[in-house]
Amino acid sequence: MTQSSFTRDVPRRTIVKGAAWSLPVVAAAIAVPAHAASTSPASQAQLSAQVGGSITADDNAKTATGTLNGGVVISNVKNGPWETGALTGKYIGSGQWTSFAITKPDGQPFATGETIVAGGVTWTVTQVVTDADGTWEIDFAGPSQSVSADTVFSLPPAVFSGAWTGTPTTRNPVAGTVSVAAANINNGVTVSGAVSHP
């Protein structure tokens, strides 16, 4: 049995390059302001994805379980308060999964339309996708938040389990991915990070 554990804040100025939906996004990113010369507080702020959690894999059985604790990290906040714009977050099962489930820590499923308070934000579950062409995803939306200092808005915590085919590699691992965005930072660009095996 192989165990991998991962908890970290995302390093600054790491940009995730576009990837096909079937490839996991294993890097984490920060969105640099699109208008760096602008003097508006929102244009000076930076966005990163906080990705915490773990993955425990059994290579013989080709199964894994894990946790996801994501968040929207707003940093370099100056001259606040100001509005983040709408917040969004996603948990995604990516890689060679043949089955995958993302649930609340108590094992209950996320339901489209339900609201969950986490990290001081009332999140609404906007979409639950299960095995649509190999995609497993939970989408969240939160209202704009007023910020005066560097802040983390945590997504609702989740657990996952799944099975895969083939042999995951460092270039094509099985992963639980977190993606986040804030509409008023760099035109709402999405940044991501993941817990993965191997």
N, C-alpha and C positions, 0 to 999 in steps of 0.2 A: 504494500500500500504506500502510495506517495502522498505527502501532505505539503500543501503550499499555503502560506499565510501572507496577507498583504494588507497593510494599513499605512496610508500616507496622505499628506497634502501634496498637491500637484506642484512640480517645480515651475518657476516663473518662465514665461516666454517660450514654452514648448508648443509648437503648432502642430496639430494633427492634420495630416494630409488626407484628402478624400479617399474613401475606400468603398469597394462594392459592398452591398448589404450582406453578402455571404462571408466576408472577411471580418474578423474581429478587429475592433479598434483597441489596441492594447496600450497606446500612449495616452497621456493626459495632456491637457492643453490650457493655455491662457489666451484670451483674445486681447490683442493690443488695440487700443483705441484707434478707430479709423481716421479720426481727425486729430492727430496728436498736437497740432498747433492750436486747436480750439481752446478757449479758456473756460468753457462750460464744465462744471464739476463732473457730469456724467461722462464727458468725453475723456477725462483724465483717469477714470476708474478702470480697473481691470477685472476680468471675470476668469475664474478657474473652476474646475470640477473637483470637489472633494470626494475621493473614492476610498472608502474603508470597507473592510469586510475580510472574508477568507474563502478559500476553496479547499476542500479535502477530496482528493481523487483516489480511486482504486483502479489502477491500470489493468489489472487482470479481469475485473468485472466490467470495466469501461463505464463506470458510473462516478458521479461526483455530487457533493452537496456543498452549500456555502451560504454566506450572508452578504448582503449589500447594505451599505450605509452611505448614501450619497448626499451631496449638498451643493448648493450654489454659493460660491465664495466670491464676495465683492471686496476688492482691496484697492488701495491707493485712493481712498475716498477723501476728497478735499472740499472745503467750503460748503458742507452740507447744512441742512438736510436737502436731499434731492430724491427723485423717484427712480426706481430701478426699471420701471416698465414691467409688463407681464412676465412672470417667471414660468419656465417650463422645465420638466425633468423627465427622463426615461430610464427604465431598467430594461435591458435587452439580453437575451440569451444568444450568444454568437459563437460560431465555430461549427464543428462537426456533430452537433447534437442531433439525435434522432427523436428524443423526447426531452422535454424541459418544462419545469413548472416554477413560477415565481409566485410566492404567497406572502401573507403577513407572517410575522414571527410566530403567531399562535396557530398557523396552518390554515387559516381562513383565506379564501381567495379574495383578490381585489375585484371590485365590481364597478363597471362603468357608471359614472354619475355620483358615486359616493364621495363624501368629503372626509378628509382626515387632517387633524391638526398636528403638525410636526414642525419643529424649529421656529415656532412663532408664526407660521403661515398656515392658512386654511387651504390645503391642496384639494383639488378635485381630480378624480380619476377620469380622464377623458377617453381612454381607449385601453382595451385589454385584447391582445392578439395572441392566440394560441395555435401554433403549428400551421400558419398560413404560409405555405411554401418554405417551411423550415424557419419561420420567424416566430419568436416568443418575445412579447414586449408589453410593458405596462407604462402608459403615458400619464403624466401629471401636469396640471396647470395651477398656477397660483397668481393672485392679484399683485399688482405693483406694490412695492414696499418702500417706505421712506427710510433712507439711511443717512446717518451723520458721521459714521465711523466704519472702519473695516468690519464686515459682518459675514456670517455664514448662515444661510437658510437651509436647514436640513430637510431632505426628502423623507417620506415615511420609510422606516426600515423594512427590509424584506429578507426572505430566505429563498433559496432555490435548490433544486435537485434535478438531475438529468442523467441520460445515458448517451453515449456517442458510438460512432463507427470509425473505423480506421485508426490511425495513430496520431494524436495531436502532437504538434511540433511547436517550437518557439515562434516560428513564422505563421503557423496556423493552429493556435491553441483553442481549447474550449474555454469560454469565458462568460462572466457576468459583467456586462458593460453598463456604465452610468453616463448619461449625456444630459447636459444642462444648458440653459440660455436665459438671458435677461434682455428684454426688448430694447432698453435704452443704452445698452453697452455694445459698441461695435456693430450696430444695426442688428442686434439679436443673434449674432453668430453662435453656433452650438459648439461646446467643448466637451470632450469625453475622456474617460479613463476606465480601467477594468481590473477585476481580479481574474486571474487566468491560470490554466494548467497546460503544459508545463511552464 
